Amino acid sequence: MNQPLAYIHPQAKIAKNAVVEPFTTISKNVTIGEGTWIGPNVTIMEGARIGKNCKIFPGAVISADPQDLKYQGEETTTIIGDNTVIRECVTLNKGTNALGYTKIGSNCLIMAYVHVAHDCVIGDNVILANSVQLAGHIEVEDFAFIGGTSAVHQFVKVGAHSIVSGGTLVRKDVPPYVKAARNPMSYVGINSVGLRRRNFSSEKISEIQSIYRVLFQSKNNVTKALGIIETEFDATPERDEILQFINSSSRGIMRGYNQNSI
């Protein structure tokens, strides 16, 4: 159902049961899936690909041009998965030629005043709390939570099932399953509450905790810690995910809470 006071470009493709409220603007080269609600005063620009059963609240600007001087008007997209909620005044910029798209996964909650810059990739079931600011080329993996007013440096990667405390300056990669807080940002334990909520067993949580104790609490450098983890811990999906994440880190991982003074 489309309101007569909304502007919808004739080339936009909108599912019949999607709802577009008054004073919203939808440009050409936009697709909107079944059951999605677009609130009043939303601006959806070229290249938006919005899934099913999403909710986009007033003041949001979806798929605006990147704030990147290298962008030359190339055709790129912003992809939003199914069942994702975009709250008031969120800004999602589309990609550049570097990746070609900015992507938000399914079942995400993007709270008010969040900014997601060009070429970011956000996984499924991610929560970005109020006023989180993501620079370009950031990756946030499934089930991660970033607390309000946190600012994340370009090219940073935030691992799956991790939680970043509100107000954190995230300049280094945050490995999966951990809690990150303090200034400068440090490891402060594993996200045991979140893992229990997602049905991780006590044994699995203990395994993850033991791995990070070697990495962050035993005064090993990263290279030595990785060698210990690889040789002394049985291969499991979680162990291998941690090793792969750290080995592939381009910015380096955050420090342990007893390492910032080293």
Rosetta silent file (secondary structure, phi, psi, omega in degrees, C-alpha in Angstrom):
SEQUENCE: MNQPLAYIHPQAKIAKNAVVEPFTTISKNVTIGEGTWIGPNVTIMEGARIGKNCKIFPGAVISADPQDLKYQGEETTTIIGDNTVIRECVTLNKGTNALGYTKIGSNCLIMAYVHVAHDCVIGDNVILANSVQLAGHIEVEDFAFIGGTSAVHQFVKVGAHSIVSGGTLVRKDVPPYVKAARNPMSYVGINSVGLRRRNFSSEKISEIQSIYRVLFQSKNNVTKALGIIETEFDATPERDEILQFINSSSRGIMRGYNQNSI
SCORE:     score description
SCORE:     0.000 S_00000001
   1 L     0.000  122.130 -176.962    0.000    0.000    0.000 S_00000001
   2 E  -113.693  131.062  179.641    1.559    3.262   -1.142 S_00000001
   3 L   -76.028  141.721 -179.834    0.472    6.661    0.124 S_00000001
   4 L   -65.165  -20.232  179.943   -0.286    9.315   -2.519 S_00000001
   5 L   -86.548   -1.369  172.818    1.933   11.792   -0.664 S_00000001
   6 L   -88.113  149.010  172.700    5.012    9.571   -1.134 S_00000001
   7 E  -102.723  120.555  178.813    7.186    9.939   -4.225 S_00000001
   8 E  -125.793  119.917  179.574    8.003    6.591   -5.818 S_00000001
   9 L   -62.224  139.232 -177.210    9.938    6.478   -9.052 S_00000001
  10 L   -61.359  -19.723  179.149    8.051    4.463  -11.678 S_00000001
  11 L   -91.085   -3.791  175.496   11.066    2.181  -12.166 S_00000001
  12 L   -70.371  143.400 -178.382   11.258    1.207   -8.493 S_00000001
  13 E  -110.096  107.391 -174.533   10.167   -2.383   -7.817 S_00000001
  14 E  -122.352  127.546  179.567    8.054   -2.600   -4.681 S_00000001
  15 L   -57.762  147.269 -174.620    6.204   -5.708   -3.510 S_00000001
  16 L   -60.570  -34.135 -177.502    2.422   -5.307   -3.564 S_00000001
  17 L   -97.472    9.639  170.127    2.021   -5.804    0.181 S_00000001
  18 L   -73.651  151.971 -178.682    4.888   -3.505    1.161 S_00000001
  19 E  -116.172  128.016  175.560    3.790   -0.276    2.861 S_00000001
  20 E  -119.958  118.046 -176.058    5.222    3.121    1.995 S_00000001
  21 L   -83.560  169.546 -176.496    4.114    5.952    4.285 S_00000001
  22 L   -60.444  153.820  172.074    3.657    9.637    3.348 S_00000001
  23 L    66.739   18.140  173.813    6.504   12.014    2.515 S_00000001
  24 L   -94.045  147.537  178.314    8.917    9.214    1.686 S_00000001
  25 E  -118.465  126.683  178.740   11.059    9.380   -1.465 S_00000001
  26 E  -124.975  120.388 -175.833   12.044    6.231   -3.364 S_00000001
  27 L   -83.473  178.476  174.894   14.375    6.562   -6.348 S_00000001
  28 L   -70.840  169.294  179.210   14.762    4.387   -9.422 S_00000001
  29 L    56.576   43.895  177.838   16.793    1.171   -9.343 S_00000001
  30 L  -126.827  139.240  171.786   15.334    0.232   -5.945 S_00000001
  31 E  -125.618  139.536 -179.070   13.722   -3.047   -4.916 S_00000001
  32 E  -133.052  127.357 -172.297   11.662   -3.565   -1.756 S_00000001
  33 L   -82.596  175.228 -176.319   10.495   -7.002   -0.633 S_00000001
  34 L   -61.615  140.489  173.307    7.201   -8.365    0.626 S_00000001
  35 L    74.801    3.183 -179.084    5.857   -7.202    3.961 S_00000001
  36 L   -79.877  140.847  177.942    8.368   -4.396    4.394 S_00000001
  37 E  -110.841  122.526  176.357    7.233   -1.169    6.049 S_00000001
  38 E  -108.814  112.737 -175.491    8.821    2.101    4.979 S_00000001
  39 L   -71.146  177.663  179.051    7.935    4.826    7.462 S_00000001
  40 L   -68.906  151.182  175.081    7.289    8.508    6.731 S_00000001
  41 L    61.214   34.014  173.100   10.103   10.840    5.718 S_00000001
  42 L   -97.594  143.962  175.865   12.439    8.048    4.630 S_00000001
  43 E  -117.084  117.623  179.182   14.788    8.605    1.673 S_00000001
  44 E  -117.258  113.742 -172.431   15.725    5.537   -0.357 S_00000001
  45 L   -98.590  176.509 -173.852   18.197    6.320   -3.114 S_00000001
  46 L   -56.746  141.189  175.716   19.385    4.425   -6.174 S_00000001
  47 L    94.623    1.785 -179.914   20.860    0.999   -5.657 S_00000001
  48 E   -77.431  135.660  176.300   18.883   -0.055   -2.578 S_00000001
  49 E  -127.798   98.780 -171.860   17.957   -3.738   -2.338 S_00000001
  50 E  -108.546  130.415 -173.456   15.686   -4.178    0.677 S_00000001
  51 L   -78.672 -159.966 -176.110   14.474   -7.628    1.728 S_00000001
  52 L   -86.898  147.654  170.413   11.228   -8.964    3.162 S_00000001
  53 L    56.573   33.622  174.138    9.516   -7.897    6.393 S_00000001
  54 L   -87.265  161.897  172.833   11.916   -5.062    7.153 S_00000001
  55 E  -130.540  126.109 -179.872   10.992   -1.914    9.050 S_00000001
  56 E  -123.731  119.108 -169.239   12.600    1.423    8.202 S_00000001
  57 L   -91.419  166.343 -173.867   11.766    4.302   10.522 S_00000001
  58 L   -55.316  144.294  175.371   11.448    8.052    9.842 S_00000001
  59 L    86.303   -8.368  179.738   14.488   10.045    8.855 S_00000001
  60 L   -69.554  145.040  175.324   16.545    7.108    7.588 S_00000001
  61 E  -123.568  114.273 -172.652   18.582    7.628    4.406 S_00000001
  62 E  -109.450  128.816  172.471   19.319    4.395    2.564 S_00000001
  63 E    70.984   33.577  171.538   21.877    3.970   -0.239 S_00000001
  64 E   -69.147  159.771  177.918   23.198    7.524   -0.407 S_00000001
  65 L   -57.946  146.068  178.281   26.414    8.115   -2.333 S_00000001
  66 L   -61.515  147.304  172.172   29.573    7.189   -0.398 S_00000001
  67 L   -89.178   65.199 -172.090   31.397    9.902    1.497 S_00000001
  68 L  -141.068  121.039 -176.009   34.551    8.883   -0.321 S_00000001
  69 L   -64.737  -18.858  178.643   36.476   11.146   -2.676 S_00000001
  70 L   -77.999  -15.779 -178.282   37.388    8.143   -4.841 S_00000001
  71 L   -70.010  127.592 -176.389   33.733    7.514   -5.666 S_00000001
  72 L  -118.318   25.466  177.749   33.047    8.577   -9.253 S_00000001
  73 L    84.694   12.143  178.648   29.359    7.786   -9.535 S_00000001
  74 L   -61.186  153.182 -177.539   29.792    4.116  -10.424 S_00000001
  75 L   -79.141  112.976  179.949   26.685    1.949  -10.099 S_00000001
  76 L  -134.876  178.576 -172.628   26.798    0.181   -6.749 S_00000001
  77 E  -133.905  165.201  166.255   24.238   -1.087   -4.240 S_00000001
  78 E  -123.736  123.260 -174.710   23.124   -1.209   -0.636 S_00000001
  79 E  -111.995  129.635  176.687   21.723   -4.606    0.356 S_00000001
  80 E  -124.069  125.319 -177.699   19.485   -5.142    3.398 S_00000001
  81 L   -73.496 -173.291 -177.616   18.440   -8.686    4.347 S_00000001
  82 L   -77.109  150.845  170.773   15.074   -9.918    5.595 S_00000001
  83 L    61.751   26.685  179.606   13.491   -9.004    8.946 S_00000001
  84 L   -97.861  142.069 -179.294   15.932   -6.202    9.639 S_00000001
  85 E  -110.471  125.941  177.711   14.915   -3.059   11.543 S_00000001
  86 E  -114.334  112.491 -173.704   16.432    0.304   10.641 S_00000001
  87 L   -86.391 -172.744 -168.201   15.562    2.930   13.257 S_00000001
  88 L   -60.627  136.384  169.626   15.292    6.713   13.056 S_00000001
  89 L    63.488   22.842  172.159   17.873    8.788   11.170 S_00000001
  90 L   -72.063  142.525  174.591   20.145    5.880   10.250 S_00000001
  91 E  -121.055  123.539  178.617   22.385    6.539    7.240 S_00000001
  92 E  -119.965  112.325  179.779   23.547    3.636    5.077 S_00000001
  93 E   -89.071  144.820  179.008   25.903    4.545    2.216 S_00000001
  94 L   -77.275  173.941 -174.312   26.208    2.335   -0.839 S_00000001
  95 L   -77.357  178.115  172.244   29.454    0.721   -1.955 S_00000001
  96 L  -119.444 -176.192  177.015   32.256    1.841   -4.232 S_00000001
  97 L   -61.731  -18.634 -179.445   34.200   -0.015   -6.898 S_00000001
  98 L   -58.795  -42.501  178.207   36.346   -1.446   -4.085 S_00000001
  99 L  -125.457  -35.844  178.333   33.612   -3.953   -3.190 S_00000001
 100 L   100.726  -10.925 -179.048   30.559   -2.848   -5.147 S_00000001
 101 E  -160.443  158.896  163.287   28.076   -2.905   -2.294 S_00000001
 102 E  -111.557  138.209 -172.511   27.355   -2.213    1.341 S_00000001
 103 E  -132.796  131.099  171.023   25.485   -5.079    2.988 S_00000001
 104 E  -113.695  130.987 -175.584   23.346   -5.433    6.093 S_00000001
 105 L   -76.324 -166.006  179.019   22.314   -9.010    6.905 S_00000001
 106 L   -90.177  154.177  175.315   19.009  -10.477    8.031 S_00000001
 107 L    59.916   32.988  178.889   17.442  -10.149   11.493 S_00000001
 108 L   -95.908  157.072  171.219   19.571   -7.134   12.388 S_00000001
 109 E  -123.565  113.319  179.362   18.676   -4.180   14.593 S_00000001
 110 E  -109.814  104.430 -171.922   20.282   -0.919   13.529 S_00000001
 111 L   -77.732  174.101 -171.275   19.330    1.637   16.176 S_00000001
 112 L   -55.969  141.478  172.544   18.793    5.379   15.782 S_00000001
 113 L    68.624   14.909  173.538   21.517    7.625   14.350 S_00000001
 114 L   -71.192  144.132  171.125   23.822    4.789   13.297 S_00000001
 115 E  -119.680  128.545  174.222   26.043    5.475   10.282 S_00000001
 116 E  -119.585  114.841 -174.873   27.301    2.631    8.090 S_00000001
 117 L   -82.632 -178.728 -174.953   29.774    3.817    5.474 S_00000001
 118 L   -59.550  144.468  171.382   30.627    2.445    2.046 S_00000001
 119 L    64.606   19.850  172.315   31.685   -1.164    1.472 S_00000001
 120 L   -80.623  150.076  176.157   30.808   -2.361    4.976 S_00000001
 121 E  -127.696  114.285 -178.946   29.528   -5.917    5.389 S_00000001
 122 E  -108.937  128.654 -177.243   27.294   -6.580    8.400 S_00000001
 123 L   -75.311 -164.352  178.988   26.332  -10.188    9.130 S_00000001
 124 L   -86.113  151.314  174.441   23.053  -11.661   10.371 S_00000001
 125 L    60.297   31.098  178.817   21.570  -11.025   13.840 S_00000001
 126 L   -91.051  143.672  173.033   23.854   -8.059   14.452 S_00000001
 127 E  -119.215  123.509  171.091   22.882   -5.213   16.793 S_00000001
 128 E  -112.238  111.695 -175.275   24.352   -1.744   16.337 S_00000001
 129 L   -75.835  175.871 -170.982   23.173    0.416   19.235 S_00000001
 130 L   -51.849  132.209  171.749   22.365    4.120   19.058 S_00000001
 131 L    67.056   18.359  170.117   24.861    6.396   17.288 S_00000001
 132 L   -62.918  138.410 -178.269   27.393    3.690   16.400 S_00000001
 133 E  -122.204  115.909  179.485   29.613    5.052   13.613 S_00000001
 134 E  -108.082  121.616  173.485   31.195    2.648   11.132 S_00000001
 135 L   -74.404 -175.893 -175.059   33.820    3.934    8.710 S_00000001
 136 L   -70.736  154.834  170.499   34.350    2.311    5.313 S_00000001
 137 L    64.772   29.875  179.488   35.298   -1.299    4.602 S_00000001
 138 L   -93.836  144.455  175.170   34.332   -2.646    8.031 S_00000001
 139 E  -119.414  128.494  176.506   33.133   -6.210    8.555 S_00000001
 140 E  -121.889  117.590 -173.146   30.879   -7.158   11.475 S_00000001
 141 L   -83.875  172.259 -172.959   30.203  -10.874   11.754 S_00000001
 142 L   -53.765  141.665  173.762   27.022  -12.689   12.834 S_00000001
 143 L    65.261   12.228  175.426   25.551  -12.061   16.311 S_00000001
 144 L   -75.095  152.738  177.038   27.994   -9.269   17.142 S_00000001
 145 E  -130.125  127.433  176.755   26.811   -6.379   19.319 S_00000001
 146 E  -117.795  121.431 -174.648   28.381   -2.914   19.239 S_00000001
 147 L   -70.740  160.014 -172.718   27.386   -0.597   22.077 S_00000001
 148 L   -56.966  144.483  177.896   26.065    2.928   21.631 S_00000001
 149 L    64.424   12.316  174.671   28.271    5.818   20.464 S_00000001
 150 L   -72.282  145.954  178.178   31.147    3.495   19.583 S_00000001
 151 E  -119.166  129.201 -173.387   33.306    4.586   16.644 S_00000001
 152 E  -116.922  126.031 -177.941   34.934    1.935   14.452 S_00000001
 153 L   -68.037  150.401  178.928   38.017    2.613   12.314 S_00000001
 154 L   -58.747  146.774  178.632   38.000    1.751    8.621 S_00000001
 155 L    70.334    5.874  176.053   38.978   -1.815    7.657 S_00000001
 156 L   -73.413  151.310  175.570   38.359   -3.124   11.184 S_00000001
 157 E  -123.489  131.916  178.868   36.740   -6.530   11.607 S_00000001
 158 E  -113.072  120.497 -171.009   34.474   -7.422   14.537 S_00000001
 159 L   -75.719  164.318 -178.095   34.137  -11.162   15.098 S_00000001
 160 L   -61.953  143.676  174.897   31.028  -13.270   15.533 S_00000001
 161 L    64.231   15.586  178.553   29.304  -13.398   18.946 S_00000001
 162 L   -91.569  164.511  177.139   31.465  -10.584   20.280 S_00000001
 163 E  -136.307  130.746  179.749   30.271   -7.569   22.267 S_00000001
 164 E  -111.199  126.863 -178.093   31.833   -4.114   22.250 S_00000001
 165 L   -63.184  149.620  177.668   31.106   -1.825   25.174 S_00000001
 166 L   -58.818  144.943  177.327   29.349    1.472   24.556 S_00000001
 167 L    75.107   18.417 -176.510   31.541    4.466   23.841 S_00000001
 168 L   -88.958  140.449  170.055   34.492    2.391   22.647 S_00000001
 169 E   -93.094  110.748 -172.153   37.022    3.569   20.060 S_00000001
 170 E  -100.676   98.475 -177.599   37.572    0.449   17.960 S_00000001
 171 L  -105.642  -14.958 -179.122   40.915    0.771   16.180 S_00000001
 172 L  -123.843  164.533  179.746   41.901   -2.905   16.143 S_00000001
 173 E   -68.621  143.658  179.047   40.119   -6.129   15.199 S_00000001
 174 E  -108.651  110.747 -176.510   37.864   -7.715   17.809 S_00000001
 175 L   -64.819  164.258 -179.818   38.106  -11.542   17.703 S_00000001
 176 L   -65.746  150.154  170.488   35.008  -13.750   17.900 S_00000001
 177 L    77.515    4.084 -171.206   33.291  -14.619   21.204 S_00000001
 178 E  -105.957  169.059  167.878   34.938  -11.876   23.276 S_00000001
 179 E  -107.463  135.391  179.026   34.004   -8.754   25.243 S_00000001
 180 E  -123.378  134.512 -178.531   35.871   -5.553   24.362 S_00000001
 181 E  -160.434 -170.566  176.443   35.908   -2.426   26.537 S_00000001
 182 L    70.237  173.848  179.565   38.139    0.167   28.234 S_00000001
 183 L  -136.206  116.061   -0.669   40.363    2.818   26.734 S_00000001
 184 L   -67.630  157.583 -175.905   42.447    1.861   24.899 S_00000001
 185 L   -56.379  133.977 -176.188   40.164   -0.983   23.874 S_00000001
 186 E  -140.277  162.281  170.271   41.118   -4.265   25.527 S_00000001
 187 E   -70.730  129.897  177.686   39.967   -7.832   26.013 S_00000001
 188 E  -128.275   25.971  178.655   37.852   -8.075   29.176 S_00000001
 189 E   122.025 -178.849  176.541   36.670  -11.671   28.941 S_00000001
 190 E   -99.814  159.446 -177.336   34.465  -13.763   26.695 S_00000001
 191 L   -81.804   65.580 -172.860   30.835  -13.056   25.936 S_00000001
 192 H   -64.807  -36.349  179.549   29.626  -15.922   28.116 S_00000001
 193 H   -64.112  -47.743  178.068   26.122  -14.507   28.626 S_00000001
 194 H   -62.095  -39.189 -179.825   25.570  -14.149   24.894 S_00000001
 195 H   -66.281  -39.938  177.290   26.983  -17.592   24.210 S_00000001
 196 H   -63.838  -39.488  178.408   24.657  -19.207   26.755 S_00000001
 197 H   -62.303  -25.966 -179.535   21.702  -17.431   25.188 S_00000001
 198 L  -101.530   19.800  170.119   22.692  -19.012   21.884 S_00000001
 199 L    68.516   28.503  168.118   22.896  -22.488   23.425 S_00000001
 200 L   -72.962  136.401 -179.400   26.660  -22.877   23.613 S_00000001
 201 L   -72.470  161.302  176.643   27.411  -25.625   26.146 S_00000001
 202 H   -60.291  -36.586  179.451   29.380  -24.983   29.335 S_00000001
 203 H   -65.738  -41.056  179.999   32.163  -27.161   27.943 S_00000001
 204 H   -67.899  -40.143  177.543   32.337  -25.121   24.739 S_00000001
 205 H   -63.192  -40.415  178.025   32.375  -21.844   26.659 S_00000001
 206 H   -63.847  -38.906  177.350   35.180  -23.203   28.859 S_00000001
 207 H   -61.360  -47.427 -179.497   37.160  -24.186   25.754 S_00000001
 208 H   -62.207  -42.134  179.588   36.828  -20.704   24.260 S_00000001
 209 H   -62.611  -40.767  179.353   37.797  -19.131   27.571 S_00000001
 210 H   -65.351  -38.683  178.086   40.912  -21.312   27.833 S_00000001
 211 H   -61.654  -46.906 -177.916   41.990  -20.363   24.320 S_00000001
 212 H   -73.362  -22.824  174.104   41.721  -16.662   25.060 S_00000001
 213 H   -63.456  -40.673  176.532   43.490  -17.082   28.391 S_00000001
 214 H   -64.192  -41.653 -174.941   46.539  -18.238   26.414 S_00000001
 215 H   -74.449  -42.023 -168.229   46.205  -15.375   23.960 S_00000001
 216 H  -112.572  -16.279 -172.234   45.383  -12.486   26.260 S_00000001
 217 L  -122.529    4.964 -176.610   46.255  -13.389   29.855 S_00000001
 218 L  -111.585   10.259  177.675   49.493  -15.378   29.727 S_00000001
 219 L    59.688   28.280  171.115   51.865  -12.606   28.552 S_00000001
 220 L   -87.799  146.541  167.692   52.577  -14.451   25.316 S_00000001
 221 L   -73.277  167.970 -172.001   53.076  -12.491   22.131 S_00000001
 222 H   -61.870  -43.346 -177.953   50.534  -13.282   19.432 S_00000001
 223 H   -60.589  -46.713  179.214   52.804  -15.566   17.422 S_00000001
 224 H   -64.861  -42.303 -179.378   53.736  -17.679   20.452 S_00000001
 225 H   -62.032  -42.378  179.910   50.139  -17.804   21.680 S_00000001
 226 H   -63.206  -38.652  177.336   48.868  -19.005   18.308 S_00000001
 227 H   -62.612  -41.459  177.978   51.475  -21.775   18.292 S_00000001
 228 H   -63.948  -45.527 -178.643   50.381  -22.930   21.754 S_00000001
 229 H   -62.056  -41.056 -177.408   46.706  -22.856   20.799 S_00000001
 230 H   -69.105  -33.568 -175.456   47.329  -24.823   17.619 S_00000001
 231 H   -93.299  -28.062 -172.617   49.400  -27.534   19.308 S_00000001
 232 H  -104.367   -7.677  178.042   47.756  -27.858   22.718 S_00000001
 233 L  -114.343  135.966  176.726   44.055  -27.532   21.854 S_00000001
 234 L   -61.350  147.385  177.900   42.075  -30.079   19.888 S_00000001
 235 L   -68.166  121.759  174.422   40.823  -28.905   16.522 S_00000001
 236 L  -136.584  162.976  177.745   37.217  -27.685   16.845 S_00000001
 237 H   -57.198  -37.690 -177.960   35.196  -25.248   14.722 S_00000001
 238 H   -70.715  -45.156  177.882   35.546  -22.592   17.417 S_00000001
 239 H   -59.310  -46.208 -177.885   39.306  -23.031   17.838 S_00000001
 240 H   -66.315  -34.390  177.198   39.823  -22.957   14.081 S_00000001
 241 H   -64.881  -41.962  178.255   37.607  -19.886   13.706 S_00000001
 242 H   -63.417  -46.774 -179.879   39.665  -18.008   16.286 S_00000001
 243 H   -61.636  -44.627 -178.742   42.945  -19.014   14.655 S_00000001
 244 H   -64.051  -41.174 -179.448   41.723  -18.095   11.176 S_00000001
 245 H   -60.584  -48.404 -175.976   40.420  -14.738   12.356 S_00000001
 246 H   -69.593  -41.248 -179.395   43.687  -13.753   14.018 S_00000001
 247 H   -65.382  -27.482 -177.827   45.895  -15.056   11.217 S_00000001
 248 L   -96.892    3.055 -176.674   43.909  -13.101    8.621 S_00000001
 249 L   -67.123  126.993  179.003   43.743   -9.851   10.619 S_00000001
 250 L   -90.468  -28.439 -178.983   44.994   -6.919    8.573 S_00000001
 251 L   -98.093   -8.528 -173.756   44.886   -4.289   11.340 S_00000001
 252 L    86.307  153.318 -176.466   45.996   -6.547   14.179 S_00000001
 253 E   -91.659  161.381  177.312   43.866   -7.628   17.102 S_00000001
 254 L   -63.212  165.826 -177.489   43.118   -5.696   20.263 S_00000001
 255 E   -93.209  162.133  172.127   45.348   -6.225   23.300 S_00000001
 256 E   -76.837  161.585 -175.414   44.683   -8.091   26.493 S_00000001
 257 L   -71.056  -12.440  174.285   43.900   -6.098   29.610 S_00000001
 258 L  -103.000   13.241 -176.948   47.303   -6.893   31.082 S_00000001
 259 L  -109.608  -13.569 -173.875   49.126   -5.950   27.862 S_00000001
 260 L   -67.856  -20.358  179.082   48.369   -2.243   27.473 S_00000001
 261 L   -96.004    0.121 -178.701   51.228   -1.277   29.767 S_00000001
 262 L   -78.829    0.000    0.000   53.742   -3.569   28.030 S_00000001
